[in-house]
């Protein structure tokens, strides 16, 4: 494999939530070429067995490695929780994952809340990762199963979403958290609402932004940052084009979604 500074960054997710990570990368690293893979035909992963998730994740990682990517980003919390090590073992290029990036950014907190899907929370991966970086912190986790469908519905500032958030965050507020890790790639879209519910005193850790910072650091360390100034190329590979794919995808990406290729497995 011939990777160099011009090679793309490979980003993958079980669906389209990982586009929030792509958006953060586009903003932080405007010269980088990006290849995205979203397994839209087989989403959601959260309800599948560890074996199945590992199998799918490996399949996608190999697909991106064949595109000569210089770095792999696991933009899905479920995949990261279950299969990050497997991908690291098979990849000749550096592998970063959202859980590690979020944990790294949260380490300044003392009482840290983590919200995510039930699978991510039950895996305890965030708590373990944060504990590695900040052994003295207290970690309080809360599964928020309804946030993903509400975000995909576009109800980002809706009364129903606000009431749901107030309910989910109550136990964390009772623990007087000072930091909240958004442990799902859909959640950055809820930042304004979560900030209103929690007030200014709580630091929100957006794992998409944290990931973009980490990618910038690793590319610099390996001398792989694309110096530009050529227009970057963005390619999006999906395994299905669901009904509202374009609408939801563009909401996540914050711009039009071009160069979408359907991969039939």
DANOR-V442169 format. One record per residue. N is the residue number from 1. PSI is psi as a letter, one per 40 degrees, with the letter a starting at -180 (* if undefined). D_FIRST is the distance of its C-alpha to the first C-alpha in Angstrom with 2 decimals. Layout:
# DANOR-V442169
N	PSI	D_FIRST
N	PSI	D_FIRST
This chain:
# DANOR-V442169
1	h	0.00
2	g	3.79
3	i	6.19
4	a	9.76
5	d	13.28
6	e	13.38
7	i	10.66
8	i	12.82
9	h	14.14
10	h	14.21
11	h	17.79
12	i	19.40
13	i	22.95
14	e	25.34
15	b	27.01
16	e	27.54
17	d	28.75
18	e	25.35
19	d	26.08
20	d	28.24
21	d	25.16
22	d	23.52
23	d	26.87
24	d	26.97
25	d	23.49
26	d	24.65
27	d	27.78
28	d	26.41
29	g	23.31
30	e	24.43
31	e	21.68
32	h	18.67
33	i	17.03
34	h	17.19
35	h	16.21
36	i	18.83
37	h	19.40
38	h	23.00
39	g	24.21
40	d	27.55
41	d	28.72
42	e	28.71
43	i	29.79
44	i	31.59
45	d	29.69
46	d	32.42
47	e	34.70
48	i	32.28
49	i	31.97
50	d	29.46
51	d	28.09
52	d	27.59
53	d	26.03
54	d	23.54
55	d	22.71
56	d	22.29
57	d	20.23
58	d	17.72
59	d	17.58
60	d	16.93
61	d	14.26
62	d	12.25
63	d	13.10
64	d	11.82
65	d	8.45
66	e	8.16
67	e	9.24
68	f	6.26
69	i	8.98
70	e	9.46
71	i	12.27
72	h	14.00
73	h	17.76
74	h	20.02
75	e	22.88
76	h	25.12
77	d	27.59
78	d	28.18
79	d	24.54
80	d	24.26
81	d	27.53
82	d	26.62
83	e	22.92
84	d	21.28
85	d	21.02
86	d	19.49
87	d	16.59
88	d	16.25
89	d	16.29
90	e	13.43
91	h	11.07
92	e	8.68
93	i	9.68
94	i	13.45
95	h	15.64
96	i	19.01
97	i	21.84
98	d	25.10
99	d	27.42
100	d	26.29
101	d	26.40
102	d	29.87
103	d	31.17
104	d	30.14
105	d	32.06
106	e	35.05
107	e	35.76
108	e	38.58
109	i	40.65
110	d	43.32
111	h	44.15
112	h	40.98
113	i	41.05
114	h	38.04
115	i	38.15
116	a	35.78
117	i	35.86
118	d	37.76
119	d	34.64
120	d	33.02
121	d	36.37
122	d	37.17
123	e	33.89
124	e	35.13
125	d	31.57
126	d	32.67
127	d	35.74
128	d	33.77
129	d	31.15
130	d	33.96
131	d	35.99
132	d	33.26
133	d	33.33
134	g	37.06
135	d	38.99
136	e	42.33
137	i	41.72
138	h	43.43
139	h	41.24
140	h	42.76
141	i	40.72
142	h	41.81
143	h	40.35
144	g	40.85
145	d	40.37
146	e	41.98
147	d	39.93
148	d	37.03
149	d	39.39
150	d	41.46
151	d	38.52
152	d	37.39
153	e	41.03
154	e	40.89
155	g	43.70
156	d	42.41
157	f	45.87
158	i	48.04
159	d	51.00
160	d	49.59
161	d	46.33
162	d	48.39
163	d	50.64
164	d	47.71
165	d	46.07
166	d	49.42
167	d	49.80
168	d	46.32
169	e	46.53
170	d	50.10
171	d	49.26
172	d	46.74
173	d	49.35
174	d	51.85
175	e	49.60
176	f	49.67
177	i	45.90
178	e	44.76
179	h	41.09
180	h	39.62
181	h	35.97
182	g	34.98
183	f	32.91
184	h	31.89
185	e	29.91
186	d	33.00
187	d	35.29
188	d	34.50
189	e	36.45
190	e	39.46
191	d	39.43
192	d	42.58
193	d	44.47
194	d	43.44
195	d	44.47
196	d	47.86
197	d	48.40
198	d	47.41
199	i	48.84
200	e	47.47
201	e	47.69
202	h	44.56
203	h	41.12
204	h	38.63
205	h	35.04
206	h	32.77
207	e	29.47
208	d	27.76
209	d	28.93
210	d	28.18
211	d	24.57
212	d	24.23
213	d	25.69
214	d	23.36
215	d	20.23
216	d	21.82
217	d	22.46
218	d	19.03
219	d	17.35
220	d	20.13
221	d	19.75
222	e	16.08
223	f	16.89
224	e	14.63
225	h	17.62
226	h	17.73
227	e	20.87
228	a	21.87
229	e	24.38
230	i	22.86
231	h	23.68
232	i	20.91
233	h	19.72
234	h	20.37
235	h	19.50
236	h	21.21
237	h	20.53
238	i	23.47
239	e	24.74
240	i	28.27
241	g	30.25
242	i	33.15
243	d	36.46
244	f	36.22
245	d	32.47
246	d	32.80
247	d	35.69
248	d	34.26
249	d	30.76
250	d	32.27
251	d	34.49
252	d	31.56
253	d	29.54
254	e	32.64
255	i	31.83
256	i	31.36
257	h	28.56
258	i	26.93
259	f	23.94
260	h	24.46
261	h	22.77
262	h	24.13
263	h	21.90
264	h	24.14
265	*	23.34
